[in-house]
Amino acid sequence: MGCGRVGSELAARLESGEHSVSVIDKNPTAFRMLRYQFKGKKIEGYGFDEDILREAGIERAEAFAAVSSGDNSNIVAARLAREKFEVPLVVARIYDPRRAEIYQRLGIPTVATVKWTTDQVMRVLIPDQIASDWRDPTADIALVTLILPDEWAGWKVEELEAEGHRRVVGVTRTGHARIVGPHMVLQEGDQVHLAVDEDGLRELRPRVLAARRESRDQLDEPREANR
């Protein structure tokens, strides 16, 4: 929802990753921001209107991003997608950092820093990817952020680490970042910040992909049963 600079860039990047994309905006002229080769749906209307969301395909959506220019519209649409339509991955852009913290506590990932908006939203929408926050000039070491797979809730920090190759440097939970020790127990929704070298990242990535795949398979089973 929202076809400004962030929304149009997200649409382009998601399509380039071979995802099917629908874009909602109340202003039809906003769709001019989309790239010429955009193949997805363009839906004129309000993203907190249930009929508009259904027209956009919300009932079969795997992810929803509310990135319009209005905080209230974004959070209402995000909660509707999460609570009414049970979309697995939902993120909202919030301009007011104080509001962002409140909504994080409600369990809705929010992005409040404009500079990093597109990358952070992509991180939530496509959690299979481990996003790089910083890489040294030699590319030997990187700082990365991982959204903890639900199956790993209850793990201790030390279970994500590998001596000499991967170290957890902090965890963001309910909007608050903290330095953590090896025995801290991780929770669902944690964003884990790690320092890694190439070997550490190469070993971690397939474990994350396997966990996400298992989660999707478990989610698909009740959906198939209800058909």
Residue pairs with C-beta under 8 A, 6 or more apart in sequence:
1 7
1 23
1 24
1 25
1 47
1 64
1 65
1 66
1 67
1 68
1 73
1 74
1 77
2 24
2 25
2 47
2 65
2 66
2 67
2 68
2 69
2 74
2 93
3 11
3 23
3 24
3 25
3 27
3 30
3 31
3 33
3 34
3 42
4 30
4 33
4 67
4 68
4 69
5 33
6 67
6 93
6 117
6 118
6 121
7 23
7 25
7 33
7 65
7 67
7 68
8 23
8 33
8 34
8 35
9 118
10 65
10 67
10 118
10 121
10 122
10 125
11 21
11 23
11 34
11 35
11 38
11 40
12 34
12 35
12 38
13 118
13 122
14 21
14 122
14 125
14 126
15 21
15 38
15 39
15 40
17 126
20 40
20 57
21 38
21 40
21 41
22 40
22 41
22 42
22 43
22 56
22 57
22 61
23 31
23 34
23 38
23 40
23 41
23 42
23 43
24 43
24 44
24 45
24 46
24 47
24 52
24 53
24 56
25 31
25 42
25 43
25 44
25 68
26 44
26 45
26 46
27 44
28 44
31 42
34 42
41 56
41 57
43 52
43 55
43 56
45 51
45 52
45 55
46 52
46 73
47 53
47 66
47 68
47 73
47 77
48 73
48 76
48 77
48 80
50 80
50 84
53 77
53 80
53 81
53 85
58 64
58 81
58 85
58 87
59 85
61 81
61 85
61 87
62 87
62 88
62 89
63 87
63 88
63 89
63 90
63 124
63 125
63 126
64 77
64 78
64 81
64 82
64 87
64 89
64 90
64 91
65 90
65 91
65 92
65 93
65 121
65 124
65 125
66 73
66 74
66 75
66 77
66 78
66 81
66 90
66 91
66 92
66 93
67 74
67 92
67 93
67 117
67 121
68 74
68 77
68 93
71 94
71 95
71 96
71 99
74 92
74 93
74 94
75 92
75 94
75 99
75 103
75 108
77 92
78 90
78 91
78 92
78 103
78 108
79 106
79 108
81 87
81 90
82 90
82 107
82 108
88 219
89 124
89 125
89 127
90 108
90 109
90 124
91 108
91 109
91 110
91 111
91 120
91 121
91 124
91 125
92 103
92 108
92 109
92 110
92 111
93 110
93 111
93 112
93 117
93 121
94 100
94 103
94 110
94 111
94 112
95 112
95 114
96 112
97 112
99 110
100 110
100 111
100 112
100 175
101 174
101 175
101 176
103 110
104 110
104 174
104 175
105 174
105 175
107 189
109 124
109 189
110 175
111 117
111 120
111 121
111 124
113 120
119 131
120 131
122 129
122 131
123 129
123 131
123 145
123 147
124 147
127 147
127 149
127 208
127 212
128 208
128 209
128 212
130 144
130 145
130 146
130 201
130 204
130 205
130 208
131 144
131 145
132 142
132 143
132 144
133 142
133 143
133 144
133 145
133 193
134 142
134 143
135 141
135 142
135 143
136 142
139 198
140 197
140 198
141 195
141 196
141 197
142 195
142 196
142 197
142 201
143 169
143 193
143 194
143 195
143 196
144 193
144 194
144 196
144 201
145 191
145 192
145 193
145 194
146 191
146 192
146 194
146 204
146 208
147 189
147 190
147 191
147 192
148 186
148 187
148 188
148 189
148 190
148 191
148 192
149 208
149 211
149 212
149 215
150 188
150 215
151 211
151 214
151 215
152 159
152 160
152 186
152 211
153 186
153 187
153 188
153 190
154 185
154 186
155 185
155 186
156 182
156 183
156 184
156 185
156 186
157 168
157 171
157 180
157 181
157 182
157 183
157 184
157 186
158 182
158 183
160 166
160 168
160 186
160 192
160 194
160 204
161 167
161 168
161 182
162 199
162 200
162 203
164 197
165 196
165 197
165 199
165 200
165 203
166 194
166 195
166 196
166 197
166 200
166 201
166 203
166 204
167 194
167 195
167 196
168 180
168 182
168 192
168 193
168 194
169 179
169 193
169 194
169 195
170 177
170 178
170 179
170 180
170 193
171 177
171 178
171 180
171 184
171 186
171 190
171 191
171 192
171 193
172 178
172 190
172 191
172 193
173 187
173 189
173 190
173 191
174 189
177 193
186 192
194 200
194 204
196 204
